[in-house]
Amino acid sequence: MYRVYVLKQRKGGSEVLAETKTQTNSFATASAAFWELHQQDFDAKHLLLMSKDNKQINAYRYQSKAGERDFLELGANLND
């Protein structure tokens, strides 16, 4: 099972933004959701995650730049 969602990180814990959640058995559907959310306008306190069977497989930090941890260029190959 793939899950895609945006996590808002803050002191004292993190919050999953419910309106961003996608859960599917299809990698193609999960990928489409990931790239759609990738283009949303969140700040650097937000992290876009894709997991498969409860293991993180892809991550993108909003406003990150090439070479930084959790940077993923739009259209890059996603891990399955």
PyMOL Python script that loads the backbone (N, CA, C, O; Angstrom):
from pymol import cmd

cmd.read_pdbstr("""\
ATOM      1  N   MET A   1       0.842  -1.181   0.000  1.00  0.00           N
ATOM      2  CA  MET A   1       0.000   0.000   0.000  1.00  0.00           C
ATOM      3  C   MET A   1       0.887   1.244   0.000  1.00  0.00           C
ATOM      4  O   MET A   1       1.785   1.380   0.831  1.00  0.00           O
ATOM      5  N   TYR A   2       0.626   2.133  -0.928  1.00  0.00           N
ATOM      6  CA  TYR A   2       1.350   3.401  -1.013  1.00  0.00           C
ATOM      7  C   TYR A   2       0.548   4.474  -0.293  1.00  0.00           C
ATOM      8  O   TYR A   2      -0.681   4.509  -0.352  1.00  0.00           O
ATOM      9  N   ARG A   3       1.282   5.344   0.388  1.00  0.00           N
ATOM     10  CA  ARG A   3       0.669   6.513   1.018  1.00  0.00           C
ATOM     11  C   ARG A   3       1.475   7.745   0.613  1.00  0.00           C
ATOM     12  O   ARG A   3       2.706   7.726   0.618  1.00  0.00           O
ATOM     13  N   VAL A   4       0.774   8.799   0.269  1.00  0.00           N
ATOM     14  CA  VAL A   4       1.394  10.071  -0.092  1.00  0.00           C
ATOM     15  C   VAL A   4       0.712  11.139   0.756  1.00  0.00           C
ATOM     16  O   VAL A   4      -0.514  11.166   0.867  1.00  0.00           O
ATOM     17  N   TYR A   5       1.520  12.024   1.357  1.00  0.00           N
ATOM     18  CA  TYR A   5       0.946  13.073   2.199  1.00  0.00           C
ATOM     19  C   TYR A   5       1.990  14.144   2.488  1.00  0.00           C
ATOM     20  O   TYR A   5       3.189  13.935   2.305  1.00  0.00           O
ATOM     21  N   VAL A   6       1.506  15.290   2.942  1.00  0.00           N
ATOM     22  CA  VAL A   6       2.371  16.393   3.357  1.00  0.00           C
ATOM     23  C   VAL A   6       2.348  16.446   4.879  1.00  0.00           C
ATOM     24  O   VAL A   6       1.292  16.398   5.510  1.00  0.00           O
ATOM     25  N   LEU A   7       3.535  16.546   5.441  1.00  0.00           N
ATOM     26  CA  LEU A   7       3.719  16.609   6.880  1.00  0.00           C
ATOM     27  C   LEU A   7       4.189  18.018   7.246  1.00  0.00           C
ATOM     28  O   LEU A   7       5.161  18.519   6.682  1.00  0.00           O
ATOM     29  N   LYS A   8       3.502  18.645   8.182  1.00  0.00           N
ATOM     30  CA  LYS A   8       3.928  19.949   8.689  1.00  0.00           C
ATOM     31  C   LYS A   8       4.732  19.700   9.957  1.00  0.00           C
ATOM     32  O   LYS A   8       4.210  19.166  10.935  1.00  0.00           O
ATOM     33  N   GLN A   9       6.004  20.087   9.938  1.00  0.00           N
ATOM     34  CA  GLN A   9       6.887  19.854  11.074  1.00  0.00           C
ATOM     35  C   GLN A   9       6.947  21.101  11.940  1.00  0.00           C
ATOM     36  O   GLN A   9       7.013  22.227  11.446  1.00  0.00           O
ATOM     37  N   ARG A  10       6.922  20.867  13.248  1.00  0.00           N
ATOM     38  CA  ARG A  10       6.995  21.979  14.202  1.00  0.00           C
ATOM     39  C   ARG A  10       7.497  21.455  15.533  1.00  0.00           C
ATOM     40  O   ARG A  10       7.535  20.247  15.768  1.00  0.00           O
ATOM     41  N   LYS A  11       7.877  22.365  16.390  1.00  0.00           N
ATOM     42  CA  LYS A  11       8.320  21.961  17.729  1.00  0.00           C
ATOM     43  C   LYS A  11       7.185  21.229  18.420  1.00  0.00           C
ATOM     44  O   LYS A  11       6.028  21.645  18.359  1.00  0.00           O
ATOM     45  N   GLY A  12       7.532  20.141  19.073  1.00  0.00           N
ATOM     46  CA  GLY A  12       6.524  19.397  19.811  1.00  0.00           C
ATOM     47  C   GLY A  12       5.809  18.342  18.993  1.00  0.00           C
ATOM     48  O   GLY A  12       4.932  17.652  19.512  1.00  0.00           O
ATOM     49  N   GLY A  13       6.163  18.200  17.723  1.00  0.00           N
ATOM     50  CA  GLY A  13       5.537  17.151  16.923  1.00  0.00           C
ATOM     51  C   GLY A  13       5.223  17.577  15.517  1.00  0.00           C
ATOM     52  O   GLY A  13       5.431  18.728  15.134  1.00  0.00           O
ATOM     53  N   SER A  14       4.724  16.645  14.761  1.00  0.00           N
ATOM     54  CA  SER A  14       4.387  16.886  13.359  1.00  0.00           C
ATOM     55  C   SER A  14       2.915  16.607  13.134  1.00  0.00           C
ATOM     56  O   SER A  14       2.272  15.896  13.907  1.00  0.00           O
ATOM     57  N   GLU A  15       2.394  17.181  12.060  1.00  0.00           N
ATOM     58  CA  GLU A  15       0.982  17.031  11.738  1.00  0.00           C
ATOM     59  C   GLU A  15       0.832  16.667  10.272  1.00  0.00           C
ATOM     60  O   GLU A  15       1.376  17.346   9.401  1.00  0.00           O
ATOM     61  N   VAL A  16       0.094  15.596   9.997  1.00  0.00           N
ATOM     62  CA  VAL A  16      -0.227  15.236   8.624  1.00  0.00           C
ATOM     63  C   VAL A  16      -1.382  16.127   8.180  1.00  0.00           C
ATOM     64  O   VAL A  16      -2.399  16.232   8.867  1.00  0.00           O
ATOM     65  N   LEU A  17      -1.214  16.763   7.028  1.00  0.00           N
ATOM     66  CA  LEU A  17      -2.295  17.598   6.489  1.00  0.00           C
ATOM     67  C   LEU A  17      -3.292  16.675   5.800  1.00  0.00           C
ATOM     68  O   LEU A  17      -3.032  16.163   4.711  1.00  0.00           O
ATOM     69  N   ALA A  18      -4.432  16.469   6.446  1.00  0.00           N
ATOM     70  CA  ALA A  18      -5.420  15.483   6.008  1.00  0.00           C
ATOM     71  C   ALA A  18      -5.855  15.673   4.557  1.00  0.00           C
ATOM     72  O   ALA A  18      -6.114  14.698   3.852  1.00  0.00           O
ATOM     73  N   GLU A  19      -5.934  16.917   4.113  1.00  0.00           N
ATOM     74  CA  GLU A  19      -6.405  17.184   2.749  1.00  0.00           C
ATOM     75  C   GLU A  19      -5.392  16.770   1.685  1.00  0.00           C
ATOM     76  O   GLU A  19      -5.696  16.814   0.493  1.00  0.00           O
ATOM     77  N   THR A  20      -4.195  16.372   2.103  1.00  0.00           N
ATOM     78  CA  THR A  20      -3.155  15.979   1.144  1.00  0.00           C
ATOM     79  C   THR A  20      -2.975  14.464   1.059  1.00  0.00           C
ATOM     80  O   THR A  20      -2.156  13.993   0.270  1.00  0.00           O
ATOM     81  N   LYS A  21      -3.703  13.707   1.833  1.00  0.00           N
ATOM     82  CA  LYS A  21      -3.480  12.264   1.930  1.00  0.00           C
ATOM     83  C   LYS A  21      -4.053  11.491   0.737  1.00  0.00           C
ATOM     84  O   LYS A  21      -5.192  11.701   0.320  1.00  0.00           O
ATOM     85  N   THR A  22      -3.223  10.592   0.206  1.00  0.00           N
ATOM     86  CA  THR A  22      -3.646   9.631  -0.818  1.00  0.00           C
ATOM     87  C   THR A  22      -3.159   8.267  -0.372  1.00  0.00           C
ATOM     88  O   THR A  22      -2.016   8.120   0.061  1.00  0.00           O
ATOM     89  N   GLN A  23      -4.024   7.268  -0.477  1.00  0.00           N
ATOM     90  CA  GLN A  23      -3.667   5.890  -0.146  1.00  0.00           C
ATOM     91  C   GLN A  23      -4.135   5.014  -1.293  1.00  0.00           C
ATOM     92  O   GLN A  23      -5.305   5.056  -1.671  1.00  0.00           O
ATOM     93  N   THR A  24      -3.225   4.218  -1.853  1.00  0.00           N
ATOM     94  CA  THR A  24      -3.540   3.423  -3.041  1.00  0.00           C
ATOM     95  C   THR A  24      -2.616   2.219  -3.153  1.00  0.00           C
ATOM     96  O   THR A  24      -1.535   2.193  -2.564  1.00  0.00           O
ATOM     97  N   ASN A  25      -3.051   1.231  -3.910  1.00  0.00           N
ATOM     98  CA  ASN A  25      -2.193   0.084  -4.233  1.00  0.00           C
ATOM     99  C   ASN A  25      -1.414   0.319  -5.515  1.00  0.00           C
ATOM    100  O   ASN A  25      -0.553  -0.485  -5.871  1.00  0.00           O
ATOM    101  N   SER A  26      -1.702   1.400  -6.207  1.00  0.00           N
ATOM    102  CA  SER A  26      -1.115   1.690  -7.513  1.00  0.00           C
ATOM    103  C   SER A  26       0.055   2.667  -7.412  1.00  0.00           C
ATOM    104  O   SER A  26      -0.099   3.785  -6.921  1.00  0.00           O
ATOM    105  N   PHE A  27       1.229   2.231  -7.883  1.00  0.00           N
ATOM    106  CA  PHE A  27       2.387   3.127  -7.902  1.00  0.00           C
ATOM    107  C   PHE A  27       2.120   4.320  -8.820  1.00  0.00           C
ATOM    108  O   PHE A  27       2.503   5.444  -8.493  1.00  0.00           O
ATOM    109  N   ALA A  28       1.476   4.094  -9.953  1.00  0.00           N
ATOM    110  CA  ALA A  28       1.179   5.179 -10.896  1.00  0.00           C
ATOM    111  C   ALA A  28       0.293   6.244 -10.244  1.00  0.00           C
ATOM    112  O   ALA A  28       0.525   7.440 -10.422  1.00  0.00           O
ATOM    113  N   THR A  29      -0.700   5.820  -9.504  1.00  0.00           N
ATOM    114  CA  THR A  29      -1.596   6.760  -8.826  1.00  0.00           C
ATOM    115  C   THR A  29      -0.848   7.508  -7.724  1.00  0.00           C
ATOM    116  O   THR A  29      -1.012   8.718  -7.569  1.00  0.00           O
ATOM    117  N   ALA A  30      -0.030   6.789  -6.964  1.00  0.00           N
ATOM    118  CA  ALA A  30       0.758   7.422  -5.908  1.00  0.00           C
ATOM    119  C   ALA A  30       1.735   8.438  -6.496  1.00  0.00           C
ATOM    120  O   ALA A  30       1.912   9.527  -5.949  1.00  0.00           O
ATOM    121  N   SER A  31       2.362   8.079  -7.601  1.00  0.00           N
ATOM    122  CA  SER A  31       3.304   8.990  -8.267  1.00  0.00           C
ATOM    123  C   SER A  31       2.602  10.251  -8.740  1.00  0.00           C
ATOM    124  O   SER A  31       3.115  11.355  -8.560  1.00  0.00           O
ATOM    125  N   ALA A  32       1.434  10.092  -9.342  1.00  0.00           N
ATOM    126  CA  ALA A  32       0.675  11.257  -9.815  1.00  0.00           C
ATOM    127  C   ALA A  32       0.317  12.176  -8.648  1.00  0.00           C
ATOM    128  O   ALA A  32       0.409  13.398  -8.765  1.00  0.00           O
ATOM    129  N   ALA A  33      -0.089  11.589  -7.531  1.00  0.00           N
ATOM    130  CA  ALA A  33      -0.417  12.391  -6.343  1.00  0.00           C
ATOM    131  C   ALA A  33       0.821  13.096  -5.818  1.00  0.00           C
ATOM    132  O   ALA A  33       0.756  14.261  -5.427  1.00  0.00           O
ATOM    133  N   PHE A  34       1.960  12.389  -5.806  1.00  0.00           N
ATOM    134  CA  PHE A  34       3.214  12.974  -5.323  1.00  0.00           C
ATOM    135  C   PHE A  34       3.587  14.188  -6.163  1.00  0.00           C
ATOM    136  O   PHE A  34       3.909  15.241  -5.613  1.00  0.00           O
ATOM    137  N   TRP A  35       3.548  14.059  -7.493  1.00  0.00           N
ATOM    138  CA  TRP A  35       3.959  15.170  -8.356  1.00  0.00           C
ATOM    139  C   TRP A  35       2.969  16.327  -8.314  1.00  0.00           C
ATOM    140  O   TRP A  35       3.360  17.485  -8.460  1.00  0.00           O
ATOM    141  N   GLU A  36       1.697  16.022  -8.116  1.00  0.00           N
ATOM    142  CA  GLU A  36       0.714  17.099  -7.972  1.00  0.00           C
ATOM    143  C   GLU A  36       0.992  17.895  -6.697  1.00  0.00           C
ATOM    144  O   GLU A  36       0.969  19.126  -6.712  1.00  0.00           O
ATOM    145  N   LEU A  37       1.254  17.191  -5.596  1.00  0.00           N
ATOM    146  CA  LEU A  37       1.556  17.873  -4.337  1.00  0.00           C
ATOM    147  C   LEU A  37       2.909  18.573  -4.384  1.00  0.00           C
ATOM    148  O   LEU A  37       3.096  19.608  -3.744  1.00  0.00           O
ATOM    149  N   HIS A  38       3.847  18.017  -5.134  1.00  0.00           N
ATOM    150  CA  HIS A  38       5.183  18.615  -5.276  1.00  0.00           C
ATOM    151  C   HIS A  38       5.083  20.051  -5.784  1.00  0.00           C
ATOM    152  O   HIS A  38       5.914  20.891  -5.440  1.00  0.00           O
ATOM    153  N   GLN A  39       4.091  20.326  -6.583  1.00  0.00           N
ATOM    154  CA  GLN A  39       3.937  21.646  -7.193  1.00  0.00           C
ATOM    155  C   GLN A  39       3.140  22.619  -6.334  1.00  0.00           C
ATOM    156  O   GLN A  39       2.961  23.776  -6.714  1.00  0.00           O
ATOM    157  N   GLN A  40       2.660  22.164  -5.181  1.00  0.00           N
ATOM    158  CA  GLN A  40       1.917  23.046  -4.285  1.00  0.00           C
ATOM    159  C   GLN A  40       2.870  24.006  -3.580  1.00  0.00           C
ATOM    160  O   GLN A  40       4.072  23.753  -3.492  1.00  0.00           O
ATOM    161  N   ASP A  41       2.324  25.102  -3.084  1.00  0.00           N
ATOM    162  CA  ASP A  41       3.122  26.162  -2.468  1.00  0.00           C
ATOM    163  C   ASP A  41       3.109  26.050  -0.947  1.00  0.00           C
ATOM    164  O   ASP A  41       2.286  26.671  -0.274  1.00  0.00           O
ATOM    165  N   PHE A  42       4.038  25.244  -0.412  1.00  0.00           N
ATOM    166  CA  PHE A  42       4.213  25.136   1.031  1.00  0.00           C
ATOM    167  C   PHE A  42       5.579  25.703   1.394  1.00  0.00           C
ATOM    168  O   PHE A  42       6.438  25.857   0.526  1.00  0.00           O
ATOM    169  N   ASP A  43       5.783  26.013   2.666  1.00  0.00           N
ATOM    170  CA  ASP A  43       7.088  26.522   3.095  1.00  0.00           C
ATOM    171  C   ASP A  43       7.992  25.366   3.533  1.00  0.00           C
ATOM    172  O   ASP A  43       7.595  24.201   3.484  1.00  0.00           O
ATOM    173  N   ALA A  44       9.199  25.702   3.958  1.00  0.00           N
ATOM    174  CA  ALA A  44      10.223  24.705   4.272  1.00  0.00           C
ATOM    175  C   ALA A  44       9.901  23.878   5.520  1.00  0.00           C
ATOM    176  O   ALA A  44      10.609  22.916   5.815  1.00  0.00           O
ATOM    177  N   LYS A  45       8.870  24.228   6.238  1.00  0.00           N
ATOM    178  CA  LYS A  45       8.450  23.422   7.385  1.00  0.00           C
ATOM    179  C   LYS A  45       7.590  22.240   6.961  1.00  0.00           C
ATOM    180  O   LYS A  45       7.139  21.460   7.800  1.00  0.00           O
ATOM    181  N   HIS A  46       7.367  22.110   5.668  1.00  0.00           N
ATOM    182  CA  HIS A  46       6.523  21.041   5.133  1.00  0.00           C
ATOM    183  C   HIS A  46       7.363  20.036   4.352  1.00  0.00           C
ATOM    184  O   HIS A  46       8.278  20.401   3.614  1.00  0.00           O
ATOM    185  N   LEU A  47       7.029  18.772   4.533  1.00  0.00           N
ATOM    186  CA  LEU A  47       7.739  17.670   3.906  1.00  0.00           C
ATOM    187  C   LEU A  47       6.722  16.792   3.185  1.00  0.00           C
ATOM    188  O   LEU A  47       5.732  16.363   3.777  1.00  0.00           O
ATOM    189  N   LEU A  48       6.968  16.529   1.917  1.00  0.00           N
ATOM    190  CA  LEU A  48       6.125  15.651   1.111  1.00  0.00           C
ATOM    191  C   LEU A  48       6.716  14.255   1.183  1.00  0.00           C
ATOM    192  O   LEU A  48       7.896  14.058   0.892  1.00  0.00           O
ATOM    193  N   LEU A  49       5.901  13.292   1.567  1.00  0.00           N
ATOM    194  CA  LEU A  49       6.392  11.928   1.744  1.00  0.00           C
ATOM    195  C   LEU A  49       5.578  10.925   0.938  1.00  0.00           C
ATOM    196  O   LEU A  49       4.371  11.080   0.751  1.00  0.00           O
ATOM    197  N   MET A  50       6.272   9.893   0.464  1.00  0.00           N
ATOM    198  CA  MET A  50       5.623   8.734  -0.126  1.00  0.00           C
ATOM    199  C   MET A  50       6.177   7.516   0.605  1.00  0.00           C
ATOM    200  O   MET A  50       7.388   7.349   0.743  1.00  0.00           O
ATOM    201  N   SER A  51       5.270   6.681   1.063  1.00  0.00           N
ATOM    202  CA  SER A  51       5.700   5.448   1.725  1.00  0.00           C
ATOM    203  C   SER A  51       5.060   4.256   1.032  1.00  0.00           C
ATOM    204  O   SER A  51       4.016   4.370   0.390  1.00  0.00           O
ATOM    205  N   LYS A  52       5.711   3.117   1.178  1.00  0.00           N
ATOM    206  CA  LYS A  52       5.193   1.849   0.652  1.00  0.00           C
ATOM    207  C   LYS A  52       5.250   0.853   1.796  1.00  0.00           C
ATOM    208  O   LYS A  52       6.319   0.596   2.349  1.00  0.00           O
ATOM    209  N   ASP A  53       4.111   0.296   2.148  1.00  0.00           N
ATOM    210  CA  ASP A  53       4.025  -0.654   3.253  1.00  0.00           C
ATOM    211  C   ASP A  53       4.700  -0.099   4.514  1.00  0.00           C
ATOM    212  O   ASP A  53       5.465  -0.787   5.190  1.00  0.00           O
ATOM    213  N   ASN A  54       4.391   1.157   4.800  1.00  0.00           N
ATOM    214  CA  ASN A  54       4.852   1.874   6.002  1.00  0.00           C
ATOM    215  C   ASN A  54       6.352   2.144   6.039  1.00  0.00           C
ATOM    216  O   ASN A  54       6.902   2.406   7.109  1.00  0.00           O
ATOM    217  N   LYS A  55       7.025   2.086   4.889  1.00  0.00           N
ATOM    218  CA  LYS A  55       8.439   2.453   4.807  1.00  0.00           C
ATOM    219  C   LYS A  55       8.576   3.614   3.833  1.00  0.00           C
ATOM    220  O   LYS A  55       8.095   3.545   2.702  1.00  0.00           O
ATOM    221  N   GLN A  56       9.241   4.690   4.282  1.00  0.00           N
ATOM    222  CA  GLN A  56       9.425   5.860   3.431  1.00  0.00           C
ATOM    223  C   GLN A  56      10.273   5.496   2.222  1.00  0.00           C
ATOM    224  O   GLN A  56      11.338   4.894   2.357  1.00  0.00           O
ATOM    225  N   ILE A  57       9.784   5.871   1.021  1.00  0.00           N
ATOM    226  CA  ILE A  57      10.549   5.591  -0.193  1.00  0.00           C
ATOM    227  C   ILE A  57      10.907   6.853  -0.972  1.00  0.00           C
ATOM    228  O   ILE A  57      11.849   6.835  -1.765  1.00  0.00           O
ATOM    229  N   ASN A  58      10.179   7.942  -0.764  1.00  0.00           N
ATOM    230  CA  ASN A  58      10.473   9.209  -1.433  1.00  0.00           C
ATOM    231  C   ASN A  58      10.130  10.358  -0.490  1.00  0.00           C
ATOM    232  O   ASN A  58       9.169  10.285   0.275  1.00  0.00           O
ATOM    233  N   ALA A  59      10.931  11.418  -0.557  1.00  0.00           N
ATOM    234  CA  ALA A  59      10.683  12.590   0.278  1.00  0.00           C
ATOM    235  C   ALA A  59      11.137  13.843  -0.460  1.00  0.00           C
ATOM    236  O   ALA A  59      12.119  13.830  -1.202  1.00  0.00           O
ATOM    237  N   TYR A  60      10.400  14.918  -0.237  1.00  0.00           N
ATOM    238  CA  TYR A  60      10.747  16.220  -0.821  1.00  0.00           C
ATOM    239  C   TYR A  60      10.423  17.298   0.208  1.00  0.00           C
ATOM    240  O   TYR A  60       9.294  17.393   0.688  1.00  0.00           O
ATOM    241  N   ARG A  61      11.424  18.107   0.539  1.00  0.00           N
ATOM    242  CA  ARG A  61      11.189  19.257   1.416  1.00  0.00           C
ATOM    243  C   ARG A  61      10.896  20.459   0.538  1.00  0.00           C
ATOM    244  O   ARG A  61      11.679  20.803  -0.348  1.00  0.00           O
ATOM    245  N   TYR A  62       9.769  21.090   0.789  1.00  0.00           N
ATOM    246  CA  TYR A  62       9.401  22.276   0.027  1.00  0.00           C
ATOM    247  C   TYR A  62      10.461  23.360   0.210  1.00  0.00           C
ATOM    248  O   TYR A  62      11.013  23.526   1.298  1.00  0.00           O
ATOM    249  N   GLN A  63      10.731  24.078  -0.844  1.00  0.00           N
ATOM    250  CA  GLN A  63      11.699  25.176  -0.915  1.00  0.00           C
ATOM    251  C   GLN A  63      13.149  24.691  -0.784  1.00  0.00           C
ATOM    252  O   GLN A  63      14.053  25.504  -0.591  1.00  0.00           O
ATOM    253  N   SER A  64      13.378  23.379  -0.886  1.00  0.00           N
ATOM    254  CA  SER A  64      14.760  22.884  -0.849  1.00  0.00           C
ATOM    255  C   SER A  64      15.411  23.108  -2.204  1.00  0.00           C
ATOM    256  O   SER A  64      14.738  23.347  -3.207  1.00  0.00           O
ATOM    257  N   LYS A  65      16.735  23.024  -2.212  1.00  0.00           N
ATOM    258  CA  LYS A  65      17.516  23.251  -3.436  1.00  0.00           C
ATOM    259  C   LYS A  65      18.359  22.013  -3.734  1.00  0.00           C
ATOM    260  O   LYS A  65      18.620  21.196  -2.851  1.00  0.00           O
ATOM    261  N   ALA A  66      18.781  21.889  -4.997  1.00  0.00           N
ATOM    262  CA  ALA A  66      19.616  20.763  -5.414  1.00  0.00           C
ATOM    263  C   ALA A  66      20.810  20.616  -4.485  1.00  0.00           C
ATOM    264  O   ALA A  66      21.455  21.604  -4.132  1.00  0.00           O
ATOM    265  N   GLY A  67      21.101  19.394  -4.094  1.00  0.00           N
ATOM    266  CA  GLY A  67      22.214  19.113  -3.207  1.00  0.00           C
ATOM    267  C   GLY A  67      21.820  19.033  -1.743  1.00  0.00           C
ATOM    268  O   GLY A  67      22.576  18.511  -0.924  1.00  0.00           O
ATOM    269  N   GLU A  68      20.653  19.540  -1.409  1.00  0.00           N
ATOM    270  CA  GLU A  68      20.177  19.472  -0.029  1.00  0.00           C
ATOM    271  C   GLU A  68      19.444  18.159   0.211  1.00  0.00           C
ATOM    272  O   GLU A  68      18.887  17.552  -0.705  1.00  0.00           O
ATOM    273  N   ARG A  69      19.462  17.746   1.461  1.00  0.00           N
ATOM    274  CA  ARG A  69      18.727  16.544   1.835  1.00  0.00           C
ATOM    275  C   ARG A  69      17.239  16.755   1.551  1.00  0.00           C
ATOM    276  O   ARG A  69      16.713  17.848   1.761  1.00  0.00           O
ATOM    277  N   ASP A  70      16.590  15.751   1.094  1.00  0.00           N
ATOM    278  CA  ASP A  70      15.156  15.772   0.787  1.00  0.00           C
ATOM    279  C   ASP A  70      14.798  16.682  -0.385  1.00  0.00           C
ATOM    280  O   ASP A  70      13.664  17.153  -0.482  1.00  0.00           O
ATOM    281  N   PHE A  71      15.761  16.932  -1.277  1.00  0.00           N
ATOM    282  CA  PHE A  71      15.452  17.635  -2.522  1.00  0.00           C
ATOM    283  C   PHE A  71      15.148  16.591  -3.586  1.00  0.00           C
ATOM    284  O   PHE A  71      15.863  15.596  -3.709  1.00  0.00           O
ATOM    285  N   LEU A  72      14.105  16.814  -4.343  1.00  0.00           N
ATOM    286  CA  LEU A  72      13.745  15.929  -5.433  1.00  0.00           C
ATOM    287  C   LEU A  72      13.234  16.786  -6.568  1.00  0.00           C
ATOM    288  O   LEU A  72      12.200  17.442  -6.446  1.00  0.00           O
ATOM    289  N   GLU A  73      13.961  16.781  -7.673  1.00  0.00           N
ATOM    290  CA  GLU A  73      13.611  17.611  -8.808  1.00  0.00           C
ATOM    291  C   GLU A  73      12.310  17.124  -9.438  1.00  0.00           C
ATOM    292  O   GLU A  73      12.072  15.922  -9.549  1.00  0.00           O
ATOM    293  N   LEU A  74      11.481  18.066  -9.843  1.00  0.00           N
ATOM    294  CA  LEU A  74      10.216  17.751 -10.493  1.00  0.00           C
ATOM    295  C   LEU A  74      10.462  16.828 -11.676  1.00  0.00           C
ATOM    296  O   LEU A  74      11.271  17.139 -12.550  1.00  0.00           O
ATOM    297  N   GLY A  75       9.769  15.697 -11.708  1.00  0.00           N
ATOM    298  CA  GLY A  75       9.898  14.748 -12.814  1.00  0.00           C
ATOM    299  C   GLY A  75      10.991  13.699 -12.638  1.00  0.00           C
ATOM    300  O   GLY A  75      11.155  12.835 -13.499  1.00  0.00           O
ATOM    301  N   ALA A  76      11.740  13.758 -11.538  1.00  0.00           N
ATOM    302  CA  ALA A  76      12.800  12.770 -11.297  1.00  0.00           C
ATOM    303  C   ALA A  76      12.174  11.382 -11.135  1.00  0.00           C
ATOM    304  O   ALA A  76      10.976  11.259 -10.880  1.00  0.00           O
ATOM    305  N   ASN A  77      12.980  10.360 -11.284  1.00  0.00           N
ATOM    306  CA  ASN A  77      12.496   8.989 -11.077  1.00  0.00           C
ATOM    307  C   ASN A  77      12.225   8.775  -9.602  1.00  0.00           C
ATOM    308  O   ASN A  77      13.065   9.066  -8.751  1.00  0.00           O
ATOM    309  N   LEU A  78      11.053   8.268  -9.317  1.00  0.00           N
ATOM    310  CA  LEU A  78      10.693   7.965  -7.937  1.00  0.00           C
ATOM    311  C   LEU A  78      11.031   6.520  -7.604  1.00  0.00           C
ATOM    312  O   LEU A  78      10.959   5.642  -8.464  1.00  0.00           O
ATOM    313  N   ASN A  79      11.395   6.282  -6.362  1.00  0.00           N
ATOM    314  CA  ASN A  79      11.637   4.923  -5.891  1.00  0.00           C
ATOM    315  C   ASN A  79      10.303   4.205  -5.743  1.00  0.00           C
ATOM    316  O   ASN A  79       9.311   4.794  -5.314  1.00  0.00           O
ATOM    317  N   ASP A  80      10.294   2.934  -6.102  1.00  0.00           N
ATOM    318  CA  ASP A  80       9.086   2.116  -5.981  1.00  0.00           C
ATOM    319  C   ASP A  80       9.298   1.078  -4.894  1.00  0.00           C
ATOM    320  O   ASP A  80       8.403   0.277  -4.622  1.00  0.00           O
TER     321      ASP A  80
END
""", "prot")
cmd.dss("prot")
cmd.show_as("cartoon", "prot")
cmd.util.cbc("prot")
cmd.orient("prot")
